[in-house]
Amino acid sequence: MPINILMPALSPTMEKGNLAKWLKKEGDQVKSGDVIAEIETDKATMEVEAVDEGTIAKILVPEGTQDVPVNTMIAVLAADGEDVKAAAAGGGAAPASTASGTPSPQPSPPRGEGAAPASAGASSASAAASPSSPLPVGERSAAQQPGEGARSPASNGARVFASPLARRLAKDAGIDVARITGSGPHGRIVAKDVEAAKSGKGLKPAAAAAAPAAGGGAAPAMSDPQILALYEEGTFESVPHDSMRRTIAQRLTAATNSMPTFYLTVDCDLGKLNAAREEINAAAGKNKDGKPLYKLSVNDFVIKAMALALQKIPEANVSWTEAAMLRHKHSDIGVAVALPFGLITPIIRQAEIKTLSAISSEMKDLAARAKAKKLKPNEYQGGSSSVSNLGMYGIKDFTAVINPPQSSILAVGTGEERAVVRNGQIVAASMMSVTLSCDHRAIDGALGAELITAFKKLIENPVMMVV
């Protein structure tokens, strides 16, 4: 039997990926562990290894194809001893172009944090979600749709007939399918109707769409046509979202909507830290090129201080789940890194036991590979807390959005000279404002105050970080 190679789920949030490059061609023999392709996810470019041995009988998705849904068959592998031509013929036809938005015949994994990541070496059915995996609401495969097309309830209780592709396109565009006029058989809504609706054509009055529930609640977000109608055509450029930007939007929206958050701000005196930093950097050894072996930044001290503060206040080093509180043994600190195409938070694992120079070196490596989209999933997933530093942009203070499943994040402002009062006298001091965002489900106000106070003490007395 030929072995189907499927598009693997390389991260919990991955629904689609770009098949960047095939490293094997039809007719090539592969062994388990051989790298066969490079896949671009929403976070990184990753190598995919073969799980089974055999010969590449047929490549179904050419390299360079974008937005290939997870579980789509991308190639066929002929097992050892199997006729390659027969395997290629029995491997099925190539899937329809994903550029047109045609849904894959394979189901996608569940959305959200609960979706388990597949192995980076996934190349068979075991590498991705099983065909029986539950699908997101409204995303059943065509074979599961009743009758001629999928039906969605309208606000008046009537059914709206729409193809699976049309429903998916309407959902992505933020358009209520009940407002779209169908041009298919018996008024069925098809993909071209959704495309027309995006430009405001074929839309029924808003009253035909579902109204907000009685008693108020959050107002629905504006649809694309509603937003486009506010701007004159030709006065803007429409830049399509890439997968990373979509994932950032989905995760931060979910975090904001589902996580009750409060904020605590303190000012830290950087006098002793700046002096210690200058002394340590001056004492750094030189490499063979005459360059310092390390150069500590204020952010390196911030990472270390946050890691130690979580160890001093272990009740705050937690993640919330509906069944239990996960109390972490180590301080795995994520550090927000700005990229030209979005944002990613690589993690310094067990930062509480690492030296400042080790943290500095590791952070430089992670940031460089993040910008090259070369991070592995375990290098940016999980973590117990995060640090977001906008001080280098001159930002005095701000609040950061917590990155689930973490329960806190520290927003760090710039270090600047300020007038402060000491012993009744106004003097100049180097000060830095930091704001701790806390998930109130896991961290109460007093506990959050203990955590940020512990952080402040460490920053203002950096010698405590090395004892």
Secondary structure as GFF3:
##gff-version 3
##sequence-region A 1 467
A	DSSP	beta_strand	3	6	.	.	.	ID=ss1
A	DSSP	beta_strand	16	22	.	.	.	ID=ss2
A	DSSP	beta_strand	29	30	.	.	.	ID=ss3
A	DSSP	beta_strand	35	40	.	.	.	ID=ss4
A	DSSP	beta_strand	45	49	.	.	.	ID=ss5
A	DSSP	beta_strand	54	59	.	.	.	ID=ss6
A	DSSP	beta_strand	65	69	.	.	.	ID=ss7
A	DSSP	beta_strand	73	79	.	.	.	ID=ss8
A	DSSP	alpha_helix	84	90	.	.	.	ID=ss9
A	DSSP	three_ten_helix	98	100	.	.	.	ID=ss10
A	DSSP	three_ten_helix	125	127	.	.	.	ID=ss11
A	DSSP	three_ten_helix	142	144	.	.	.	ID=ss12
A	DSSP	beta_strand	150	153	.	.	.	ID=ss13
A	DSSP	beta_strand	159	162	.	.	.	ID=ss14
A	DSSP	alpha_helix	164	173	.	.	.	ID=ss15
A	DSSP	three_ten_helix	177	179	.	.	.	ID=ss16
A	DSSP	three_ten_helix	185	187	.	.	.	ID=ss17
A	DSSP	alpha_helix	191	198	.	.	.	ID=ss18
A	DSSP	three_ten_helix	206	208	.	.	.	ID=ss19
A	DSSP	alpha_helix	224	228	.	.	.	ID=ss20
A	DSSP	alpha_helix	243	258	.	.	.	ID=ss21
A	DSSP	beta_strand	261	269	.	.	.	ID=ss22
A	DSSP	alpha_helix	271	282	.	.	.	ID=ss23
A	DSSP	alpha_helix	298	312	.	.	.	ID=ss24
A	DSSP	three_ten_helix	314	316	.	.	.	ID=ss25
A	DSSP	beta_strand	318	320	.	.	.	ID=ss26
A	DSSP	beta_strand	325	327	.	.	.	ID=ss27
A	DSSP	beta_strand	333	335	.	.	.	ID=ss28
A	DSSP	beta_strand	337	339	.	.	.	ID=ss29
A	DSSP	beta_strand	342	344	.	.	.	ID=ss30
A	DSSP	beta_strand	347	348	.	.	.	ID=ss31
A	DSSP	three_ten_helix	351	353	.	.	.	ID=ss32
A	DSSP	alpha_helix	356	371	.	.	.	ID=ss33
A	DSSP	three_ten_helix	377	379	.	.	.	ID=ss34
A	DSSP	beta_strand	385	389	.	.	.	ID=ss35
A	DSSP	three_ten_helix	391	393	.	.	.	ID=ss36
A	DSSP	beta_strand	408	422	.	.	.	ID=ss37
A	DSSP	beta_strand	425	439	.	.	.	ID=ss38
A	DSSP	alpha_helix	445	460	.	.	.	ID=ss39
A	DSSP	three_ten_helix	462	466	.	.	.	ID=ss40
###
